[in-house]
């Protein structure tokens, strides 16, 4: 695993420090720790395998550093790419003056691929959480023969007796001028979203529920 850190040495502005990260290995930063100075990184397009060098193009962050693990125990695939960089599984975009900063997009496994577009579940979930009827939200992709995936929103309502409907949630996205291809097309209300012992929502369980429900509905 990797840890992303920022400090006044790398990003002096407190506002930016709360949402942006220095590109690992970028020589323009005054890396205080030796590990920071010896770290290298790539941002890789997961579909083409090509390195990303321009802003606004999401890709997987891959890191080469003396702090990275040598591998996993047991008979499991190596977590490194063909150049020896660790595959973090985290999606970022290059941003900031000169392209020296990174902004977090989502986990690679949680991106939803709809009609050739990549949709960040985190982006939409954060907006849905602003609705007063929503206590928790999770977006997952559901298989679709035409688009690859469609978007399903799972919501845990604040009041089980008064859950939001899909149109209410779409109104939130309209207000924030979210592109239509990012809108959920299906809403599932659950009294409680499945979580692991530390409280993280288990999207794998939600995907399995969708697959099971779809299998039952098919003739």
trRosetta pair geometry for C-beta under 8 A, 3 or more apart (Angstrom, degrees):
i j d omega theta_ij theta_ji phi_ij phi_ji
1 69 7.6 54 17 -10 51 121
1 88 8.0 73 -152 -140 47 76
2 61 8.0 -113 67 110 158 118
2 63 5.7 97 -101 33 148 152
2 65 7.8 101 -121 33 107 139
2 67 8.0 98 -126 103 73 110
2 68 7.0 -18 -87 -101 92 89
2 86 6.9 146 -54 103 116 135
2 88 5.2 -47 20 -115 131 113
2 90 7.7 -104 58 9 119 133
4 21 5.0 -42 -179 -121 121 147
4 104 7.9 164 68 -71 170 118
5 21 7.9 93 62 -137 20 101
6 10 5.6 -124 -149 75 69 120
6 11 4.9 -18 -169 28 121 121
6 17 4.9 -177 121 -151 136 84
6 20 7.3 93 -90 93 154 62
6 21 5.8 -131 -61 -120 109 59
6 22 6.4 138 -111 -5 86 90
7 10 5.6 81 52 17 69 95
7 11 7.5 124 63 38 29 73
7 17 7.8 64 -109 -140 6 128
7 32 6.7 -36 71 3 150 132
8 11 7.4 -86 -123 76 24 48
8 12 5.4 47 -163 -116 72 57
8 17 7.6 -30 -81 -86 51 150
9 29 7.2 89 130 178 85 90
9 30 4.8 -107 178 84 102 100
9 31 7.4 125 123 -110 129 17
9 32 5.2 134 26 -42 170 105
10 22 4.2 -86 177 -35 127 144
10 29 4.5 19 -128 -158 85 128
10 30 7.0 -146 -78 54 56 64
10 31 7.1 38 -80 -91 108 57
10 36 8.0 -120 -72 -166 131 147
11 16 5.2 -130 -180 105 121 108
11 17 4.5 160 102 -87 119 80
11 20 6.2 161 -120 87 155 104
11 21 7.9 -105 -31 -130 142 21
11 22 6.3 -153 -42 -51 97 94
11 101 7.4 76 -96 -109 120 119
12 17 7.9 -126 96 -52 11 116
13 16 4.1 60 84 18 113 109
13 17 6.4 180 89 -21 56 86
14 17 5.3 -55 -143 32 32 118
14 18 6.9 34 159 -25 63 100
15 18 6.3 -59 -164 24 30 108
15 19 7.6 -17 156 15 60 106
16 19 6.6 -88 -156 52 37 85
16 20 4.9 -28 178 30 84 124
16 96 7.7 79 -154 -101 135 119
16 101 7.5 -71 180 -130 120 158
17 20 7.1 -64 -96 55 20 81
19 103 6.7 6 147 -129 89 94
19 104 8.0 -126 -174 25 63 94
20 95 6.8 -114 -122 78 118 119
20 96 6.5 94 -158 -56 151 126
20 101 4.6 -1 179 -179 125 129
20 102 6.8 143 -164 69 73 44
20 103 5.7 -46 -108 -85 76 74
21 92 7.5 -74 50 -129 121 141
21 101 6.7 137 70 -164 40 76
21 102 4.7 -29 67 64 95 98
21 103 7.7 163 20 -84 80 28
21 104 7.2 69 -4 -45 119 90
22 26 5.9 -132 171 42 93 123
22 29 4.8 43 -158 -72 147 159
22 100 6.8 -23 -144 150 73 89
22 101 6.4 -59 -104 -111 39 65
22 102 7.5 22 113 15 10 91
23 26 4.1 84 73 -39 98 123
23 41 6.1 -147 176 63 80 135
23 94 7.3 12 -79 -118 127 88
23 99 7.9 24 -33 143 145 70
23 100 5.9 -125 11 -173 111 48
23 101 6.7 -143 -30 -109 83 14
23 102 5.5 117 -83 -33 70 104
24 36 7.6 -125 -142 -146 73 66
24 39 4.5 -74 178 130 104 125
24 40 7.0 76 122 140 96 7
24 41 3.9 102 68 -35 101 130
24 61 7.7 99 15 -175 119 118
24 63 5.5 7 85 -120 161 108
24 65 7.1 -69 178 -65 135 125
25 39 4.8 -123 -61 105 83 69
25 40 4.1 81 -100 -110 158 39
25 41 5.1 -178 20 6 119 81
25 64 8.0 36 -63 59 144 83
26 29 5.4 72 87 1 96 104
26 100 5.3 126 178 -153 157 86
28 98 7.2 110 -77 118 175 146
28 100 5.3 -70 64 -125 140 141
29 36 7.6 -86 105 160 120 122
29 100 7.3 152 -46 174 96 122
31 36 3.2 -164 -163 112 122 118
31 37 4.5 -179 80 -61 134 69
31 39 7.9 -179 -133 30 157 103
32 36 6.7 56 47 33 53 144
33 36 4.7 99 66 0 85 103
33 37 7.4 -157 98 -3 49 85
34 37 5.6 -59 -154 38 39 110
34 38 6.1 19 155 -7 72 113
35 38 6.0 -68 -143 47 30 100
35 39 6.2 44 156 -42 66 104
35 65 6.2 55 -175 -176 91 112
35 66 5.9 -122 -121 59 83 99
35 67 5.0 45 -154 -36 136 119
36 39 5.8 -45 -144 14 30 117
38 65 6.7 112 103 -142 83 67
38 66 5.6 17 105 -6 136 111
39 63 6.3 -20 -168 -166 105 103
39 64 7.0 154 -159 84 55 54
39 65 4.0 -2 -112 -100 88 108
39 66 7.8 -104 -74 16 69 70
39 67 7.5 -25 -85 23 110 106
40 63 7.2 148 82 -158 49 54
40 64 4.5 -8 61 59 99 104
40 65 7.2 -174 27 -66 57 67
40 85 7.6 -99 99 -105 95 106
41 61 6.2 -20 -167 -166 121 89
41 62 6.5 148 -159 80 66 50
41 63 5.0 -21 -102 -102 86 68
41 64 7.3 -165 -75 22 39 70
41 85 7.5 106 -138 -148 40 129
42 51 5.6 -87 -161 -119 104 102
42 61 7.6 150 81 -156 48 44
42 62 4.6 -13 60 61 95 104
42 81 8.0 -79 61 47 141 149
42 83 7.3 78 -20 67 153 144
42 85 5.5 -39 22 -124 116 176
43 51 6.7 88 67 -163 60 68
43 52 4.3 -68 107 58 104 104
43 53 7.8 157 58 -69 110 37
43 59 4.3 105 163 79 83 122
43 60 7.2 161 -156 74 53 36
43 61 5.9 -23 -102 -96 73 60
43 62 7.6 179 -85 19 24 77
43 92 6.3 -96 -120 74 117 100
43 94 6.4 -151 24 -47 169 99
43 102 7.6 -180 -83 -112 131 118
44 49 6.5 -14 -174 -154 111 38
44 50 7.1 159 -150 81 68 27
44 51 6.1 -46 -97 -101 66 49
44 52 6.7 -167 -91 -2 13 92
44 59 5.1 173 70 174 27 119
44 60 5.1 -29 61 59 90 89
44 62 5.8 25 -4 -6 121 122
44 81 7.4 141 -43 -84 169 166
45 48 4.5 14 100 43 127 95
45 49 6.7 -47 77 8 81 14
45 50 5.1 7 35 55 118 77
45 51 7.8 -123 3 -59 85 3
45 52 5.7 118 -45 -56 85 102
45 57 7.1 -40 -84 157 103 114
45 59 5.0 -67 -70 -108 44 113
46 49 7.7 31 -152 -71 20 49
46 59 6.8 169 -23 -143 74 67
46 60 5.5 82 -66 -17 100 115
46 108 6.5 132 -75 -146 154 122
52 57 4.9 -159 -148 97 126 117
52 58 8.0 -112 -104 109 173 13
52 59 4.2 179 -2 -7 141 149
52 94 6.7 -168 128 -12 105 117
53 94 7.3 14 -179 -16 24 166
53 99 7.4 52 173 162 61 158
54 57 5.6 62 78 4 88 124
54 94 6.7 171 117 60 20 133
54 99 7.4 -88 -137 -108 28 143
55 93 6.6 63 -163 161 60 97
55 94 4.7 -111 -95 95 56 88
55 95 5.5 93 -136 -95 111 47
55 99 5.8 -134 -54 -103 92 95
56 93 6.0 36 -99 -168 15 128
56 94 7.6 -52 4 63 42 77
56 95 7.8 94 -51 -86 57 80
57 93 6.7 144 58 -133 32 89
57 94 7.3 5 46 25 78 98
58 91 5.0 27 180 175 111 112
58 92 7.0 168 -143 86 70 21
58 93 5.1 -53 -87 -72 64 91
58 105 4.9 24 -126 -42 125 171
58 111 7.9 157 127 -107 148 143
58 118 6.2 -125 61 93 137 146
58 120 7.8 -176 -95 -66 160 108
59 91 6.7 172 90 -144 13 76
59 92 7.0 -34 65 62 61 65
59 93 7.7 109 17 -95 69 50
60 87 6.4 0 154 -154 138 82
60 88 6.6 173 179 53 87 82
60 89 6.9 -17 -143 -102 113 14
60 90 6.9 114 -148 68 66 41
60 91 6.0 -49 -87 -93 53 63
60 108 5.5 8 -95 -78 108 132
61 88 4.9 -11 83 35 88 138
61 90 5.3 -21 35 80 109 95
61 91 7.5 170 -8 -115 82 15
61 92 5.0 42 -49 11 114 121
61 102 7.0 48 -88 -155 131 157
62 81 5.9 -14 -146 1 154 130
62 83 8.0 97 127 64 141 110
62 85 3.7 74 148 133 113 125
62 86 6.2 169 -162 74 70 44
62 87 5.6 -25 -108 -96 98 47
62 88 6.4 -158 -95 -3 40 87
63 68 6.2 170 105 -73 101 132
63 85 6.1 135 53 -166 17 90
63 86 5.1 -27 63 54 76 101
63 88 6.2 58 2 -51 105 113
64 68 7.0 -87 -145 8 31 148
64 83 7.8 -84 -57 122 132 95
64 84 6.1 54 -107 111 121 92
64 85 4.9 -78 -49 -106 91 72
64 86 6.9 154 -81 2 45 82
65 68 4.8 113 61 -21 82 98
65 86 7.7 -57 25 14 87 126
68 86 4.7 -154 -152 -33 142 146
69 72 7.5 62 126 -67 139 53
69 79 7.8 45 75 50 110 135
69 86 7.6 103 47 -112 75 138
71 78 5.9 -51 -127 -127 107 81
71 79 7.0 166 -132 21 55 90
71 80 7.8 -64 -94 -13 82 111
72 76 4.7 -40 92 68 135 127
72 78 7.7 -172 21 -117 92 39
72 79 6.4 95 -25 -22 107 111
73 76 7.8 47 78 18 37 116
79 86 5.8 22 120 -148 103 77
79 87 5.5 -133 177 43 74 91
80 84 5.5 -10 177 -148 131 34
80 85 6.4 145 -155 68 80 29
80 86 5.7 -47 -98 -90 75 47
80 87 6.8 -177 -109 -9 20 85
81 84 7.2 -52 69 17 65 16
81 85 5.1 -8 37 57 107 86
81 87 5.9 110 -44 -60 91 98
89 107 5.9 4 144 -159 95 85
89 108 4.9 -116 -163 22 59 112
89 109 6.6 -8 -167 -13 111 96
90 104 6.9 -51 179 -136 112 94
90 106 8.0 -172 -154 103 59 28
90 107 6.2 -50 -104 -110 56 54
90 108 7.0 -93 -58 -25 9 86
91 104 7.6 94 84 -167 60 57
91 105 4.1 -62 110 67 101 116
91 106 5.2 2 49 59 120 64
91 107 6.9 114 6 -171 93 5
91 108 5.4 131 -47 -77 100 66
91 111 6.3 65 -22 -55 160 127
91 120 7.6 -148 87 -104 135 100
92 102 4.2 3 176 -174 139 114
92 103 6.4 146 -161 71 80 38
92 104 5.8 -47 -103 -103 81 41
92 105 6.0 -178 -102 0 22 93
93 102 6.9 145 71 -156 37 64
93 103 5.2 -19 59 58 91 93
93 105 5.8 90 -20 -53 94 115
94 99 4.7 15 166 -155 122 93
94 101 7.4 120 -163 77 54 49
94 102 6.4 -43 -101 -99 44 65
95 99 7.3 118 50 -124 5 52
95 101 5.2 -50 78 87 77 98
95 102 6.8 114 25 -127 87 16
95 103 4.8 28 7 -13 141 111
96 99 6.7 140 71 -102 76 15
96 100 5.6 -76 98 54 125 71
96 101 3.4 74 -1 24 144 118
97 100 7.1 -10 83 20 61 104
104 122 7.8 -31 127 86 100 165
105 111 7.7 22 128 -87 114 110
105 120 5.0 -122 177 -100 82 130
105 122 7.3 151 156 44 40 125
105 123 7.8 -28 -161 -39 65 110
106 110 5.1 -121 166 83 114 106
106 111 5.4 138 87 -70 132 77
106 120 4.3 -180 -32 -143 128 86
106 121 5.8 111 -137 36 142 77
106 122 4.7 -172 -97 2 91 111
106 123 7.5 -76 -57 -13 114 85
107 110 4.3 71 65 12 95 109
107 111 7.5 -145 89 -24 50 75
108 111 6.1 -38 -159 4 36 113
110 121 4.7 -88 158 24 105 134
110 122 7.3 76 115 -34 136 85
110 139 7.9 94 178 81 96 84
110 140 7.8 -80 -145 -107 74 65
110 203 6.2 86 -110 55 98 173
111 118 5.0 -13 -178 -166 125 100
111 119 6.7 142 -167 65 67 47
111 120 6.5 -35 -113 -96 78 48
111 121 7.1 -141 -98 -11 28 89
112 118 7.4 138 70 -160 45 48
112 119 4.3 -27 64 61 98 106
112 121 6.3 101 -18 -62 104 90
112 139 6.6 -82 -30 140 139 110
112 140 7.2 145 -86 179 116 25
112 141 4.0 162 -131 -69 93 105
112 149 5.4 -136 -170 111 84 139
112 151 5.6 82 146 -96 163 89
113 116 7.6 22 -177 -90 86 10
113 117 7.4 159 -155 78 48 41
113 118 6.0 -21 -100 -100 67 64
113 119 7.7 -164 -73 16 20 82
113 141 6.8 22 33 -115 61 158
113 148 5.0 -59 111 122 99 139
113 149 5.3 96 67 22 65 119
114 117 5.4 -26 71 63 78 93
114 119 5.7 20 12 -13 115 124
114 141 7.3 -156 -61 -122 87 108
114 144 8.0 41 -128 38 76 137
114 147 5.3 4 -161 160 65 122
114 148 6.6 -162 -113 66 28 100
114 149 5.4 -86 -81 80 68 80
114 150 6.4 80 -120 -109 111 34
114 151 6.2 -37 -69 -39 145 95
114 181 5.9 169 100 175 122 95
115 146 8.0 -1 -90 126 88 81
115 147 4.3 -44 -58 -144 79 95
115 148 6.8 -165 -51 23 31 103
115 181 6.5 -109 55 -145 124 122
116 148 7.8 130 -42 3 44 139
117 181 5.0 66 47 135 161 144
117 182 7.8 -101 129 -66 137 73
119 123 7.8 -122 179 51 68 118
119 124 7.1 11 170 -20 108 129
119 139 7.6 -94 125 140 117 144
119 151 6.4 -50 91 -86 163 128
119 181 7.1 -145 -76 125 116 86
119 182 5.0 156 -132 -120 114 78
120 123 4.1 76 89 -1 113 110
120 124 7.1 158 92 -5 67 82
121 124 6.3 -67 -155 44 36 101
121 125 5.7 36 154 -24 73 114
121 138 7.2 13 176 -169 127 57
121 139 3.9 -166 -139 68 92 107
121 140 7.2 25 -111 -74 139 39
121 203 7.8 35 162 -112 172 149
122 125 5.7 -58 -139 39 27 113
122 126 6.3 30 162 -23 64 106
123 126 6.3 -61 -158 29 23 108
123 127 7.1 14 151 -11 59 108
123 182 7.4 -49 96 -166 122 143
124 127 5.8 -59 -155 38 38 110
124 128 6.3 37 151 -20 71 106
124 139 5.3 55 78 -43 124 153
124 151 7.7 18 72 -173 175 142
124 153 7.5 -113 135 -96 124 112
124 173 7.2 -2 -136 -98 91 119
124 178 7.1 94 -104 -156 85 155
124 182 5.8 -169 -74 163 121 106
124 184 7.2 138 165 -40 145 94
125 128 5.7 -56 -145 37 32 111
125 129 6.4 37 155 -25 65 105
125 137 4.8 179 -144 97 78 104
125 138 6.4 15 -109 -104 127 31
125 139 5.7 -130 -59 -5 92 100
126 129 5.8 -51 -152 29 30 116
126 130 7.5 40 148 -28 57 96
127 130 5.8 -45 -165 15 41 115
127 172 5.6 150 155 139 97 115
127 173 6.2 90 128 -88 145 69
127 176 5.7 -108 -132 19 133 160
127 178 6.8 -119 11 -55 178 142
128 131 5.9 -37 -173 8 50 113
128 134 5.5 -155 150 -162 82 173
128 137 4.2 97 98 -88 131 178
128 153 6.5 173 -104 -154 161 136
128 155 7.0 -121 163 -100 132 110
128 169 5.7 8 -125 -149 98 109
128 172 6.4 133 -103 83 45 153
129 134 5.6 -128 -117 108 36 122
129 136 7.4 4 -106 -122 100 29
129 137 5.7 -136 -62 18 76 116
130 134 7.8 28 50 54 29 123
130 172 6.2 152 73 -153 104 130
131 134 4.4 71 71 3 99 113
131 164 5.9 24 141 -78 145 157
131 168 6.7 103 -149 140 141 102
131 169 6.3 -73 -41 -106 160 67
131 172 5.3 -88 -65 -64 103 144
132 158 7.2 -60 155 13 59 149
133 157 5.7 -28 164 -145 86 93
133 158 5.8 -137 -161 24 37 102
133 159 7.0 -73 -142 34 80 89
133 162 6.5 -113 -131 121 116 89
133 163 6.5 119 163 -160 122 33
133 164 4.1 143 88 -51 137 96
133 168 7.1 22 34 129 139 148
134 137 5.5 0 -175 -49 129 112
134 155 5.6 -79 -125 -154 96 114
134 156 7.5 88 -164 68 63 56
134 157 6.8 -65 -105 -115 39 50
134 158 6.9 19 58 -25 8 92
134 164 6.1 -29 -59 0 87 137
134 169 7.6 84 -61 -102 133 102
135 156 4.8 -69 71 105 103 94
135 157 6.2 68 4 144 100 15
135 158 4.5 140 -56 -77 98 62
136 155 7.3 156 85 -157 54 48
136 156 4.0 17 51 41 97 119
136 193 5.2 -114 108 8 132 133
136 201 6.9 165 169 -77 125 129
137 153 6.2 -20 -163 -169 105 100
137 154 6.9 151 -157 82 51 57
137 155 5.2 -9 -105 -105 82 74
137 156 7.4 -137 -64 23 43 73
138 153 7.5 148 77 -157 41 54
138 154 4.7 -12 62 59 92 106
138 193 5.9 126 -3 -146 126 145
138 201 4.8 -157 -78 146 136 152
138 203 5.8 -160 179 -95 129 89
138 206 6.0 -171 107 -35 134 168
139 151 6.0 -16 -164 -165 109 100
139 152 7.1 151 -153 79 58 46
139 153 5.5 -28 -97 -100 76 68
139 154 7.7 -171 -80 20 26 74
139 184 6.6 -131 -120 -84 102 108
140 151 8.0 147 78 -152 32 55
140 152 5.6 -24 66 65 78 97
140 154 6.9 24 8 -8 106 111
140 203 5.3 162 -87 -165 114 100
140 206 5.0 170 -16 109 152 119
140 207 5.2 -143 180 -74 143 80
140 210 6.7 -158 100 -16 128 146
141 149 3.5 -11 -169 -172 119 141
141 150 7.1 132 -156 62 67 31
141 151 6.6 -43 -104 -97 58 52
141 152 7.4 126 -135 19 11 87
141 207 7.6 15 63 -112 64 106
142 149 6.3 130 58 -159 35 77
142 150 5.3 -30 62 63 93 84
142 151 7.6 173 16 -92 87 5
142 152 4.9 65 -26 -20 118 122
142 186 6.8 -1 10 37 148 142
142 207 7.9 -177 -94 -135 61 69
142 210 4.9 -126 -108 173 104 142
142 214 7.0 150 -170 -55 115 139
143 148 7.8 -81 -145 163 56 36
143 149 6.3 -50 -102 -103 30 67
143 211 7.6 54 7 -100 116 85
143 214 7.5 179 52 100 99 174
144 147 4.5 7 95 50 133 89
144 148 6.2 16 63 61 88 23
144 149 5.7 133 17 -126 98 12
144 150 4.6 88 -46 -21 139 93
147 150 6.0 85 69 -66 135 74
150 185 5.0 -58 176 45 117 135
150 186 6.9 78 122 -2 118 109
151 182 7.3 68 -49 -174 167 38
151 183 6.9 163 65 103 139 35
151 184 4.6 -116 118 -113 105 53
151 185 5.7 109 58 8 75 83
151 186 7.4 177 99 30 50 78
152 184 6.3 71 -142 -154 15 103
152 185 7.3 -54 -78 61 55 70
152 186 4.3 -27 -113 75 84 108
152 187 7.5 176 -162 -80 68 21
152 188 6.3 28 173 -5 111 108
152 206 8.0 -172 99 158 119 112
152 210 6.1 162 40 -104 165 136
153 166 7.7 142 48 -119 122 84
153 169 6.5 -164 87 152 166 164
153 184 3.8 -39 -21 -107 108 164
153 186 7.2 174 25 88 65 54
153 187 5.3 -16 68 -111 97 69
153 188 7.2 -179 91 28 48 69
154 188 4.9 -24 -107 72 71 104
154 189 8.0 159 -159 -91 56 18
154 190 5.9 5 -173 4 101 118
154 193 6.0 113 130 -111 120 107
154 206 5.3 -104 -26 -137 156 135
155 163 6.9 130 103 -165 119 108
155 164 6.5 -65 140 50 164 105
155 169 7.5 -134 -65 -80 148 142
155 187 6.5 -11 7 -164 117 97
155 188 7.3 157 21 80 69 51
155 189 5.7 -31 71 -108 91 64
155 190 7.3 156 75 28 39 72
156 189 7.9 122 -101 -162 27 62
156 190 5.8 -42 -88 80 74 82
156 191 7.1 26 -139 142 85 19
156 192 5.9 38 -125 -125 126 29
156 193 4.8 -96 -45 -21 122 94
157 160 5.7 139 73 -90 115 38
157 162 6.9 -176 169 84 139 52
157 163 3.8 -113 -63 -109 151 79
157 164 6.6 175 -107 3 104 73
157 189 6.2 6 -25 -152 111 110
159 162 4.4 15 94 43 120 95
159 163 7.5 -147 83 -62 65 48
160 163 6.7 -2 -150 -53 35 97
160 191 5.6 10 -107 -119 128 86
163 189 4.6 32 -174 -132 163 145
164 168 4.4 -126 -164 80 100 133
164 169 5.6 104 135 -50 134 90
164 187 7.9 -110 100 -166 86 150
165 168 5.3 101 55 4 67 103
165 169 7.6 -137 99 -2 38 89
165 187 7.0 143 -171 69 43 161
166 169 5.8 -60 -155 38 37 109
166 170 6.2 35 151 -20 70 107
166 184 6.9 -129 -143 97 100 107
166 186 7.6 -74 -101 -154 137 16
166 187 4.2 -156 -79 -14 92 133
167 170 5.6 -52 -144 37 34 112
167 171 6.6 47 152 -30 63 98
168 171 5.7 -46 -156 22 33 117
168 172 7.5 37 146 -20 59 95
169 172 5.7 -44 -164 23 42 114
169 173 7.1 34 144 -11 66 102
169 184 6.7 -10 113 44 135 125
169 187 6.7 149 20 -97 145 132
170 173 5.5 -54 -153 39 44 111
170 174 6.2 49 148 -24 71 101
170 183 5.8 39 -122 -152 97 122
170 184 7.6 -127 -75 53 85 82
171 174 5.5 -49 -145 34 34 114
171 175 6.4 41 153 -25 64 102
172 175 5.8 -53 -154 30 30 114
172 176 6.7 9 154 -1 63 108
173 176 6.0 -65 -147 48 33 99
173 178 4.0 -68 -169 42 90 131
173 182 7.2 -166 -156 96 135 99
173 183 5.7 158 102 -103 163 88
174 177 7.3 29 -178 -78 35 36
174 178 7.4 -74 -64 36 24 84
178 182 5.3 -98 164 74 108 126
178 183 6.9 131 106 -69 115 77
179 182 5.2 85 73 3 82 107
180 183 5.6 -33 -163 -3 50 119
184 187 6.3 88 127 -72 134 74
188 206 8.0 161 71 -155 143 102
188 209 7.8 136 171 117 166 129
188 210 7.9 -126 -34 -84 153 88
190 193 5.7 110 81 -80 131 54
192 195 7.8 -79 162 -2 100 102
193 201 5.1 -17 136 -127 131 107
193 202 7.9 172 153 36 86 69
193 206 7.5 -15 -154 -71 94 120
194 201 6.9 93 78 -158 59 62
194 202 4.4 -56 112 47 106 112
194 205 4.3 -49 76 87 157 152
194 206 6.9 -165 35 -50 112 78
195 199 5.3 -16 179 -149 138 32
195 200 6.1 144 -155 69 82 32
195 201 5.7 -49 -96 -93 77 41
195 202 6.2 -179 -107 -13 19 89
196 199 7.2 -42 67 27 66 18
196 200 5.0 -1 33 55 107 90
196 202 5.9 116 -44 -66 81 102
201 206 7.7 13 162 -25 102 129
202 205 4.1 47 114 8 115 115
202 206 6.9 154 102 -13 66 83
203 206 5.2 -52 -150 37 45 115
203 207 6.3 49 150 -23 72 99
204 207 5.7 -50 -149 33 33 112
204 208 6.5 33 151 -18 63 105
205 208 5.7 -54 -150 36 33 113
205 209 6.5 37 150 -22 64 103
206 209 5.5 -50 -150 32 34 114
206 210 6.6 37 151 -20 64 102
207 210 5.7 -53 -153 33 34 113
207 211 6.5 33 151 -18 66 104
208 211 5.7 -51 -146 36 34 111
208 212 6.3 34 155 -18 65 106
209 212 5.8 -56 -148 37 30 110
209 213 6.2 29 155 -18 65 108
210 213 5.8 -57 -146 37 30 109
210 214 6.2 27 157 -17 66 109
211 214 5.9 -57 -146 38 29 109
211 215 6.3 32 155 -23 64 107
212 215 5.7 -55 -149 33 30 113
212 216 6.6 29 154 -19 63 105
213 216 5.9 -56 -153 33 32 110
213 217 6.5 27 153 -18 65 109
214 217 5.7 -58 -148 37 34 110
214 218 6.7 40 155 -30 66 100
215 218 6.1 -48 -153 20 31 112
